[in-house]
């Protein structure tokens, strides 16, 4: 990490690594358990963990069958 504005992305599985001030400006590919999520480090991120910026769960939607029926009724007819 000697030159800032480096063209490459740093791949990491270390989600528990704390963001240091020297990391500002770098781009990390943080593993979320399945894929690598690209995270560009800014000054506001210093002191936080890398894993905080790469979510591990995908929110789909609450509801199920009842929710679909309610959405169908409230949608305007074409």
Steps between C-alpha positions, in 0.01 A plus 500: 500500500771743406325703228150640526273491199627154419323352196442155650240379746620330819312174555443402864315241703589682825165659585614564857786730392465852631528787250815702572562859384767369259229308310306811393475519123554129435243262356446163667305197381352366827366145501142466627493119508404460135634790294747783530339841558702803385551758777679833448641625831419857608594701810165429669574125498814526717458300822230271359542139386515408129215252549260782589507617138439159340160360594472123541122470467268606220160637602236363268161614634259429783163352434472188294166392355282751693725791402482407130118490513487841668735650241292352219180660640657842556660513151296702248322291236621541142 
